[in-house]
Amino acid sequence: MGKKKGNAPSSNTIAQNKKARFEYHIDETFEAGLSLAGWEVKSLRAGKAQLTDTYILVKNGEAWLLGSHIMPLNTASTHVLADPTRTRKLLLHRKEIARIFSRTQEKGHTCVPLKLYWKQNLVKCELALVRGKQLHDKRATEKERDWNREKARVMRDHA
C-alpha cells in the first residue's frame, strides 16, 4: 500500500483568475509551460501566486506573462534579489503563438491566463483567447450563478 507524501496539496491548482471568467467570453484555451526561477517554484509550492490583472503579450514570436505576482518566500530568496512582478516567458509551440498573435490582432479579442497548476512536477499556465462581455452578459452570468447556488441550497436542505 502506497503512502501519501507529507504535505501534498489536495488540488493541483496553484492560482486562478476568477475575474477573467466573469469579464470575458472564453473562445479557445491553450496549455503553456512557464519559465521560472528556483525561488518562484518554491513560492508556488507554498501557494503564493496571484493572477489578477494579468495578461499575455506576444512579441517577436515569443509569448510573455505580464502582471502576475509571485510573492517571494523569506527563506527561499535570501541570496537573490527577487522581483515578484517580473515578466515571465511562456513556453508554447510556434503554431500556437502564431494563432494567439493573429487572434489578438482582431478587434475586441485578447489573451489572458485562467489558472496556474501543477502537471506532475511542472508548472503549467492555462491561457484563453477571450472576447469582452457586455454589461447584460455579466448580469446573466451573475443571475445564473445565484440560481445555481439557490438550487444547491434547496437540494441540500431536502436531501
DACOR-V203173 format. One record per run of one state. SS is the DSSP state (H for helix, E for strand, - for the rest). FROM is the first residue (numbers start at 0). LEN is the number of residues. If there is no record, write none. Layout:
[[SS	FROM	LEN] [SS	FROM	LEN]]
This chain:
[[-	0	12] [E	12	4] [-	16	1] [H	17	6] [E	23	11] [-	34	3] [H	37	8] [-	45	3] [E	48	2] [-	50	4] [E	54	5] [-	59	2] [E	61	5] [-	66	2] [E	68	2] [-	70	17] [E	87	4] [-	91	2] [H	93	11] [-	104	4] [E	108	11] [-	119	2] [E	121	11] [-	132	2] [H	134	24] [-	158	1]]
